[in-house]
Amino acid sequence: MININRLVKDYSNTRDLGLIFKIALPIILSNGSLTVMHVTDRWFLSQVGQVELAASMSGGLTSHVLISFFVGLIGYVSALVAQYYGANRPKKCTRATIQAFYLAFLSYPLLILFIPIIKYVFIWTNQEQELSTYASLYAKTMLTGSIFFLMRTAVGSFFIGLGKTRVILIADAVGTLLNIPFNFVLIFGKLGLPKLGVKGAALATIFASFISFVILFFFFLRETSQLKFKTRRLLKIDGEIIKKLFSFGLPAGLEPFLNLFAFNIFLQMMHSYGTDTASAITIAFTWDSVVYLPFVGLGMTARTIVGQNLGAKDRENAQRMTYMIMGISIAYGLVMILFFNLFTGFLSAIFDPEFQGSNSNSQSISNIMIRLISLYTIANSCKMVLGNSLQAAGDTVWVMWVSISIHWAMAISVVVLVQIFKVNQYVAFSALIVMINLDFITKFYRYQTAKWKNINLID
């Protein structure tokens, strides 16, 4: 029989809730600042034109797909840092982060190799010529500046692992604040500069990322100057840590890369319906990011807290904290579902330049898609927390293969639905809803098996 008093006590402990919010709130606010940056970018571009708005989504996601593998690999150092910190081995935290920097430097030339061929993604999906050209320009620009995203990931993962997330908030907030004037100047050609449109939006994002990295690196140098973090031969290549990053981080990198690749196929198929649908889905996913990025923050919090507990050999508390964080995530998701369904018209009308009016086809499509997002919001919230908890434990291979299989089944289904059966955009969108809910179910099943408790990430 379930002991209700014990259940309430275990999952409403104010000290534990305080710890969760102490780590999570700065990350959520930091991701909120990134949301503001994305919304601002797209709002400025919506004032330029409908095609430019759609291109920023298509080109941005395509470049992000390529970057995501390396971000996942490099960012896995946060799990190592969390476990080393929980095991009271702070010098290893510094050493692990330095190895992540080396991986960032090695990754950048590989990303540059994709610049000449990325245009074929948009050509293959038969997008309108103007949309394809702008999307390709945006993606190429983002890949050129990707080194700053990689470096920021390495240094940011250090602070995520420690649970000192206020630093990340400061860096991202400053980057976002500067991104707004950068956007205005570069997109519209102010202060004597040429009007750059979509390229200007990409450059503004790169500049903001550079600023965030510089701030984070300053705090990293200050933190690691403390005696407990100081290590001899700081720049030494540590084969043991590199091996761990590849053994556990490679699946953690491949999963988002191949999953986003599949999602990008879905997005390009949706863009093939024409400019109205392309701009509508850009608006819908822009608001989806308002929900999704806080979920990412709660997922990172789970990785930190679970990693530190596992480093301290407290597996039962790691599990309890996972469920507490998941409960918070569900509560937030429910609030946003209500918000999306009550204020749908207002949300789509914000992106309302001359190509949209109250009766426009684009706005009608975006209204429906914003509501459809509600059908996977809770599943999205739970799978982010469970996935990060499993990764913190080192359970990355099984999760990777199952998640990739589900995402690619969705991608293939969408191609068949759109190219062969010629279904409308809403039927095609339903494949995404099914995929996200199924991905959550598989992660929940894996977590319940408790096999993650038997994995040793650090010695």
C-alpha positions in Angstrom: 0.0 0.0 0.0 1.3 3.5 -0.9 2.4 5.5 2.1 1.0 8.9 1.2 2.7 10.8 4.0 6.1 9.4 3.0 5.4 10.2 -0.6 4.5 13.8 0.2 7.6 14.1 2.4 10.0 12.7 -0.2 8.7 14.8 -3.0 8.0 18.1 -1.3 11.2 18.5 0.7 11.8 22.3 0.8 15.6 21.9 1.0 15.6 19.7 -2.2 13.2 22.0 -4.0 15.4 24.9 -3.0 18.5 23.1 -4.5 16.6 22.4 -7.7 15.4 26.0 -8.2 18.9 27.3 -7.2 20.4 25.4 -10.2 17.4 25.5 -12.5 16.2 29.1 -12.4 19.4 30.6 -13.7 19.5 28.0 -16.5 15.8 28.6 -17.3 16.3 32.4 -17.3 19.4 31.9 -19.4 17.5 29.8 -21.9 14.7 32.4 -21.6 17.2 35.0 -22.8 18.1 32.8 -25.7 14.3 32.5 -26.5 14.1 36.3 -26.4 17.1 36.4 -28.9 15.3 33.9 -31.3 12.0 35.7 -31.1 13.8 39.1 -31.6 15.8 37.7 -34.6 12.7 36.4 -36.3 10.6 39.5 -35.5 13.2 41.8 -37.1 13.3 39.4 -40.1 9.5 39.4 -40.3 9.7 43.1 -40.9 12.0 42.4 -43.9 9.8 39.8 -45.5 8.0 36.5 -45.2 10.7 34.5 -47.0 13.5 35.9 -44.8 11.5 34.8 -41.7 11.1 31.3 -43.0 14.7 31.1 -44.1 16.0 31.9 -40.6 14.2 28.8 -39.3 15.2 26.5 -42.1 18.8 27.6 -42.4 19.2 27.9 -38.6 18.0 24.4 -37.9 20.1 22.9 -40.7 23.3 24.5 -39.3 22.3 23.5 -35.8 21.9 19.9 -36.9 25.6 19.7 -37.9 26.8 21.6 -34.8 24.6 19.5 -32.5 26.8 16.4 -32.7 29.9 18.3 -31.5 27.9 20.2 -28.9 26.5 16.9 -27.5 30.0 15.3 -27.5 31.7 18.4 -25.9 28.8 19.1 -23.6 28.9 15.7 -22.1 31.8 16.9 -20.0 29.1 18.4 -17.7 28.2 14.9 -16.6 31.9 14.1 -15.9 32.3 17.4 -14.0 29.2 16.7 -11.9 30.3 13.3 -10.9 33.9 14.3 -10.2 32.5 17.2 -8.1 30.1 14.9 -6.2 33.1 12.6 -5.6 35.1 15.5 -4.1 37.7 15.4 -6.9 37.6 19.1 -8.1 41.0 19.0 -9.9 39.5 16.4 -12.3 36.7 18.9 -13.1 39.3 21.4 -14.4 41.1 18.7 -16.3 38.0 17.4 -17.9 37.0 20.9 -19.1 40.4 21.4 -20.7 39.9 18.2 -22.7 36.5 19.6 -23.9 38.3 22.7 -25.2 40.6 20.5 -27.2 37.6 18.7 -28.7 36.1 22.0 -29.6 39.2 23.1 -31.5 39.3 19.8 -33.4 35.6 19.9 -34.3 35.6 23.4 -36.0 37.5 22.4 -39.2 35.1 19.5 -39.7 32.1 21.9 -39.6 33.8 24.2 -42.1 33.9 21.3 -44.6 30.1 21.4 -44.8 29.9 25.0 -46.0 30.2 24.3 -49.7 27.7 21.5 -49.7 25.0 22.6 -47.3 22.9 24.3 -50.1 22.0 20.9 -51.4 19.8 20.2 -48.4 17.4 23.0 -49.6 17.7 22.0 -53.2 16.8 18.4 -52.4 13.5 19.4 -50.7 12.3 21.4 -53.7 11.9 24.7 -51.8 11.2 27.9 -53.6 14.4 29.4 -55.1 14.4 32.5 -53.0 13.7 30.6 -49.8 16.5 28.1 -50.6 19.0 30.9 -51.3 18.4 32.8 -48.1 18.3 29.6 -46.0 21.6 28.5 -47.4 23.2 31.9 -46.7 22.0 31.8 -43.1 23.3 28.3 -42.6 26.7 29.0 -44.1 27.1 32.1 -41.9 26.2 30.2 -38.7 28.7 27.4 -39.6 31.5 30.0 -40.1 31.0 31.3 -36.6 30.4 27.9 -34.9 33.7 27.9 -33.1 32.2 30.3 -30.5 29.2 28.0 -29.9 31.6 25.1 -29.3 33.9 27.0 -27.0 30.9 28.3 -25.1 29.6 24.8 -24.7 32.9 23.6 -23.2 33.2 26.3 -20.6 29.5 26.4 -19.9 29.5 22.7 -19.1 32.0 23.3 -16.4 29.6 25.5 -14.5 26.6 23.3 -15.2 28.5 20.3 -13.7 29.3 22.4 -10.6 25.8 23.6 -10.3 27.0 27.2 -10.4 24.5 28.3 -13.1 24.2 32.0 -12.2 27.4 32.6 -14.2 25.7 31.1 -17.3 22.7 33.4 -16.8 25.0 36.5 -16.6 26.9 35.6 -19.8 23.8 34.7 -21.8 21.8 37.7 -20.6 24.6 40.1 -21.7 24.9 38.3 -25.0 21.1 38.6 -25.6 21.0 42.3 -24.7 23.8 43.0 -27.1 22.2 40.8 -29.8 19.2 43.2 -30.1 21.1 46.2 -31.3 23.4 44.0 -33.3 20.3 42.7 -35.1 18.9 46.1 -35.7 22.2 47.5 -37.1 23.1 44.5 -39.3 19.7 43.4 -40.6 18.5 46.9 -41.6 21.9 48.4 -42.4 22.3 51.2 -39.8 25.4 53.2 -38.7 26.7 53.3 -42.3 26.8 49.5 -42.6 25.1 47.7 -45.6 21.7 46.1 -45.2 22.5 42.4 -44.6 19.1 40.9 -43.9 19.3 37.2 -43.0 23.1 37.2 -43.0 22.9 40.1 -40.5 20.7 38.1 -38.2 23.2 35.2 -38.3 26.1 37.5 -37.6 24.3 39.1 -34.7 23.8 35.7 -33.1 27.5 34.8 -33.6 28.6 38.1 -32.0 26.3 37.4 -29.1 27.7 33.9 -28.7 31.3 35.3 -28.7 30.4 37.8 -26.0 28.9 35.0 -23.8 31.9 32.8 -24.3 34.3 35.6 -23.2 32.4 36.3 -20.1 32.2 32.5 -19.2 35.9 32.1 -19.9 36.7 35.0 -17.5 34.7 33.3 -14.7 36.3 29.9 -15.6 39.8 31.4 -15.1 38.8 32.9 -11.8 37.1 29.7 -10.6 40.0 27.5 -11.5 42.6 29.8 -9.9 41.3 28.5 -6.5 43.6 26.0 -4.9 41.1 23.1 -4.9 40.7 23.4 -8.7 44.3 24.0 -9.6 46.1 21.2 -11.3 49.6 20.7 -12.5 50.3 20.7 -16.2 46.9 22.3 -16.9 47.1 21.9 -20.6 48.1 18.2 -20.5 46.1 15.9 -22.8 44.4 13.3 -20.5 43.8 10.1 -22.4 41.6 8.6 -19.7 39.2 11.5 -19.8 39.2 11.8 -23.6 38.3 8.1 -23.7 35.4 8.6 -21.3 34.2 11.6 -23.4 34.2 9.4 -26.5 32.8 6.3 -24.8 29.9 8.0 -23.2 29.8 11.4 -25.0 29.8 9.9 -28.5 26.3 8.4 -28.1 25.3 11.6 -26.3 26.4 13.6 -29.4 25.1 11.2 -32.1 21.6 11.1 -30.6 20.9 14.9 -30.9 22.7 15.0 -34.3 20.7 12.2 -35.9 17.5 13.2 -34.2 17.8 16.8 -35.3 18.8 15.5 -38.8 15.5 13.6 -38.8 13.6 16.6 -37.5 15.2 18.8 -40.1 13.9 16.4 -42.8 10.5 16.9 -41.2 10.9 20.7 -41.3 12.1 20.8 -44.9 9.1 18.7 -45.9 6.8 21.2 -44.1 8.5 24.0 -46.0 7.9 22.3 -49.2 4.2 23.2 -48.8 5.0 26.8 -49.7 5.9 30.1 -48.1 2.6 30.4 -46.1 3.2 27.1 -44.3 6.9 27.7 -44.0 6.4 31.0 -42.2 3.5 29.6 -40.2 5.5 26.7 -38.8 8.4 29.1 -38.1 6.0 31.1 -35.9 4.7 28.0 -34.2 8.1 26.6 -33.4 9.3 30.0 -32.2 6.6 29.8 -29.5 7.4 26.2 -29.0 10.9 27.2 -28.0 9.4 29.3 -25.2 8.3 26.0 -23.7 11.1 23.9 -24.9 14.1 25.9 -23.7 13.0 25.9 -20.0 12.6 22.1 -20.4 16.2 22.0 -21.5 17.1 24.0 -18.4 15.3 21.5 -16.2 17.0 18.6 -18.0 20.4 20.2 -17.4 19.5 20.6 -13.8 18.7 16.9 -13.6 22.0 16.1 -15.2 23.8 18.1 -12.6 22.0 16.9 -9.5 21.8 13.3 -10.6 25.5 13.4 -11.6 26.6 14.8 -8.3 24.5 12.3 -6.4 25.9 9.4 -8.4 29.4 10.7 -7.8 28.6 10.6 -4.1 27.2 7.0 -4.5 23.7 8.0 -3.6 21.6 6.3 -6.3 18.3 6.4 -4.5 18.4 10.1 -4.0 19.4 10.5 -7.6 16.2 8.7 -8.6 14.0 10.7 -6.2 15.4 14.0 -7.5 14.7 13.0 -11.1 11.1 12.5 -10.3 10.9 15.8 -8.4 12.3 17.7 -11.3 10.0 15.9 -13.7 7.0 17.0 -11.6 8.1 20.6 -11.8 8.5 20.3 -15.6 5.0 18.8 -16.0 3.5 21.7 -14.0 5.2 24.3 -16.2 4.1 22.4 -19.3 0.4 22.4 -18.2 0.5 26.2 -17.7 2.0 26.7 -21.2 -0.6 24.4 -22.8 -3.3 26.6 -21.3 -1.6 29.7 -22.4 -1.1 28.5 -26.0 -4.8 27.6 -26.3 -6.2 30.7 -24.8 -4.0 33.2 -26.6 -3.3 31.5 -29.9 -4.4 34.4 -32.1 -2.4 37.0 -30.2 0.8 34.8 -30.3 0.6 34.4 -34.1 -0.4 38.1 -34.7 2.9 39.3 -33.0 4.6 38.3 -36.3 2.3 40.6 -38.3 4.0 42.6 -41.0 2.4 43.4 -44.3 2.3 39.8 -45.4 -0.1 38.8 -42.5 -3.5 40.0 -41.6 -6.2 38.6 -39.3 -7.6 36.5 -42.2 -4.3 35.5 -43.8 -3.7 31.9 -44.8 -0.3 32.0 -43.0 -1.8 33.1 -39.7 -4.6 30.6 -39.9 -2.1 27.8 -40.4 0.1 29.0 -37.5 -2.9 29.2 -35.2 -3.7 25.5 -35.8 0.0 24.5 -35.4 0.4 26.3 -32.1 -2.5 24.3 -30.7 -1.2 21.1 -32.1 2.0 21.6 -30.2 0.0 21.2 -27.0 -0.4 17.5 -27.9 3.2 16.7 -27.2 4.3 19.4 -24.6 4.0 17.1 -21.5 5.9 14.3 -23.2 8.6 16.7 -24.3 9.0 17.9 -20.7 9.4 14.5 -19.3 11.7 13.1 -21.9 14.1 15.9 -21.4 14.5 15.2 -17.7 14.6 11.5 -18.0 17.1 11.6 -20.9 19.5 13.9 -19.0 19.3 11.7 -15.9 20.1 8.6 -17.9 23.0 10.4 -19.6 24.3 11.6 -16.2 24.5 8.0 -15.2 26.3 7.0 -18.4 23.4 5.1 -19.9 23.7 6.6 -23.3 24.0 3.8 -25.9 20.5 2.1 -25.5 18.8 5.5 -25.2 20.6 6.7 -28.4 19.6 3.7 -30.6 16.0 3.7 -29.5 15.6 7.5 -29.8 17.3 7.6 -33.2 15.1 4.7 -34.5 11.9 6.6 -33.4 13.0 9.9 -34.9 14.0 8.3 -38.3 10.7 6.4 -38.4 9.0 9.8 -38.1 11.2 11.3 -40.8 10.6 8.5 -43.3 6.9 8.6 -42.5 6.7 12.3 -43.3 8.6 12.0 -46.6 6.1 9.2 -47.6 3.1 11.2 -46.4 4.1 14.4 -48.2 5.8 13.1 -51.4 3.7 10.0 -52.1 0.3 10.4 -50.4 0.2 14.2 -50.8 -1.5 14.7 -47.4 -2.1 18.2 -46.0 0.3 19.8 -43.6 -1.7 19.0 -40.5 -1.6 15.2 -41.2 2.1 15.5 -41.8 2.5 17.4 -38.5 0.8 14.5 -36.6 3.9 12.3 -37.3 5.9 14.7 -35.0 3.3 14.4 -32.3 3.4 10.6 -32.3 7.2 10.5 -32.3 7.7 12.8 -29.3 5.1 10.9 -27.2 6.7 7.6 -28.2 10.2 8.9 -27.3 9.0 9.8 -23.8 7.5 6.3 -23.3 10.7 4.5 -24.2 12.9 6.7 -22.0 10.5 6.2 -19.1 10.6 2.4 -19.6 14.4 2.5 -19.7 14.6 4.6 -16.5 12.2 2.2 -14.7 14.4 -0.8 -15.5 17.1 0.9 -13.2 19.9 -0.5 -15.3 21.5 3.0 -15.1 22.2 2.3 -11.4 24.8 -0.3 -12.3 27.0 1.9 -14.6 30.3 3.4 -13.3 31.0 6.6 -15.2 34.1 7.5 -13.1 36.5 5.3 -11.2 
